[in-house]
Amino acid sequence: MGITKTDLFTDEQNAIAQMAKVLGHPARVAILQYLVKSKTCINGDLISELGLAQATISQHLRELKEIGFIQGTIEGVSVCYCINPEKWAEFSQLFGSFFENYFVSQQSNCC
């Protein structure tokens, strides 16, 4: 297989695909749900909440942070994570527009 040619697609298409990829693991979805519910957390809280190993949770947190879903601050030996509100709004708008385009463009029933 060849290298993915992301330059063939719009910035919006690439952004939606990257977000979908990050959301493609149930542990990351569970982490986001926990952060939304609790407003903040420390890595240790997630270990007891999700029942996953610390290294596994750290890997998922890193992926969520890389794309911008979450942000973190160091407090002593712990890192405190929370939802990144600016990126959350941006992602919400992108996904909302993506799904809404279907309803706007439907003139008749296809099947």
Contacts in CASP RR format, 6 or more apart in sequence:
PFRMAT RR
TARGET T0000
AUTHOR 0000-0000-0000
METHOD contacts of the structure
MODEL  1
MGITKTDLFTDEQNAIAQMAKVLGHPARVAILQYLVKSKTCINGDLISEL
GLAQATISQHLRELKEIGFIQGTIEGVSVCYCINPEKWAEFSQLFGSFFE
NYFVSQQSNCC
6 14 0 8 1.000
9 17 0 8 1.000
12 94 0 8 1.000
15 94 0 8 1.000
16 94 0 8 1.000
16 95 0 8 1.000
16 98 0 8 1.000
18 67 0 8 1.000
19 67 0 8 1.000
19 69 0 8 1.000
19 91 0 8 1.000
19 94 0 8 1.000
19 95 0 8 1.000
22 28 0 8 1.000
22 63 0 8 1.000
22 64 0 8 1.000
22 67 0 8 1.000
22 69 0 8 1.000
23 29 0 8 1.000
23 32 0 8 1.000
25 60 0 8 1.000
27 50 0 8 1.000
27 52 0 8 1.000
27 56 0 8 1.000
27 57 0 8 1.000
27 60 0 8 1.000
28 60 0 8 1.000
28 63 0 8 1.000
28 64 0 8 1.000
30 50 0 8 1.000
31 46 0 8 1.000
31 50 0 8 1.000
31 57 0 8 1.000
31 60 0 8 1.000
31 61 0 8 1.000
31 64 0 8 1.000
31 70 0 8 1.000
32 64 0 8 1.000
32 69 0 8 1.000
32 70 0 8 1.000
32 83 0 8 1.000
34 41 0 8 1.000
34 45 0 8 1.000
34 46 0 8 1.000
34 49 0 8 1.000
34 50 0 8 1.000
35 41 0 8 1.000
35 70 0 8 1.000
35 81 0 8 1.000
35 82 0 8 1.000
35 83 0 8 1.000
36 83 0 8 1.000
38 45 0 8 1.000
39 82 0 8 1.000
40 80 0 8 1.000
40 81 0 8 1.000
40 82 0 8 1.000
41 49 0 8 1.000
41 80 0 8 1.000
41 81 0 8 1.000
41 82 0 8 1.000
42 75 0 8 1.000
42 78 0 8 1.000
42 79 0 8 1.000
42 80 0 8 1.000
42 81 0 8 1.000
43 54 0 8 1.000
43 57 0 8 1.000
43 58 0 8 1.000
43 61 0 8 1.000
43 78 0 8 1.000
43 79 0 8 1.000
43 81 0 8 1.000
44 54 0 8 1.000
44 57 0 8 1.000
44 78 0 8 1.000
46 52 0 8 1.000
46 57 0 8 1.000
46 61 0 8 1.000
47 53 0 8 1.000
47 54 0 8 1.000
47 57 0 8 1.000
50 57 0 8 1.000
61 70 0 8 1.000
61 79 0 8 1.000
61 81 0 8 1.000
64 70 0 8 1.000
65 71 0 8 1.000
65 72 0 8 1.000
65 81 0 8 1.000
67 87 0 8 1.000
68 84 0 8 1.000
68 87 0 8 1.000
69 83 0 8 1.000
69 84 0 8 1.000
69 87 0 8 1.000
69 88 0 8 1.000
69 91 0 8 1.000
70 81 0 8 1.000
70 82 0 8 1.000
70 83 0 8 1.000
70 84 0 8 1.000
71 81 0 8 1.000
71 82 0 8 1.000
71 83 0 8 1.000
71 84 0 8 1.000
72 79 0 8 1.000
72 80 0 8 1.000
72 81 0 8 1.000
72 82 0 8 1.000
73 79 0 8 1.000
73 80 0 8 1.000
74 80 0 8 1.000
END
